[in-house]
């Protein structure tokens, strides 16, 4: 609150402004309204649509979920439910360990809370 009063924007507020420009409304990006003031912006990568950004219009903040290299940036190994992965092949577990989202994500393996 003090930062906002002093004219300082958070990174999430800056990203929100950037993502609401015309550049992010056309290919290779795709805007999807989730309702309740929330949206995601996907980007086409190697022929697949990948959700990269989460937007909260209510708070006027946005968060990068995955970078251009298709690695998770807001998730840590502590966010992964390792118990649910124990029966998966070792290569699948290794993919999770390095936070790679090159393959279609299984969001239910994550137990994450979005920043406010």
FENJO-V165022 format. One record per backbone hydrogen bond with DSSP energy under -1.0 kcal/mol. CO is the residue of the C=O (numbers start at 1). NH is the residue of the N-H. If there is no record, write none. Layout:
# FENJO-V165022
co=CO nh=NH
co=CO nh=NH
This chain:
# FENJO-V165022
co=1 nh=5
co=2 nh=6
co=3 nh=8
co=4 nh=7
co=10 nh=14
co=11 nh=15
co=12 nh=16
co=12 nh=62
co=13 nh=17
co=14 nh=18
co=15 nh=19
co=18 nh=21
co=21 nh=24
co=22 nh=25
co=26 nh=29
co=28 nh=44
co=30 nh=42
co=32 nh=40
co=35 nh=38
co=37 nh=57
co=38 nh=34
co=39 nh=55
co=40 nh=32
co=41 nh=52
co=41 nh=53
co=42 nh=30
co=43 nh=50
co=45 nh=48
co=48 nh=45
co=50 nh=43
co=52 nh=65
co=52 nh=66
co=53 nh=41
co=54 nh=63
co=55 nh=39
co=56 nh=60
co=56 nh=61
co=61 nh=56
co=63 nh=54
co=65 nh=73
co=67 nh=70
co=70 nh=101
co=71 nh=67
co=76 nh=79
co=77 nh=80
co=79 nh=111
co=80 nh=82
co=82 nh=85
co=85 nh=88
co=89 nh=93
co=90 nh=94
co=91 nh=95
co=92 nh=96
co=93 nh=97
co=94 nh=98
co=95 nh=100
co=96 nh=99
co=99 nh=72
co=106 nh=109
co=107 nh=110
co=109 nh=81
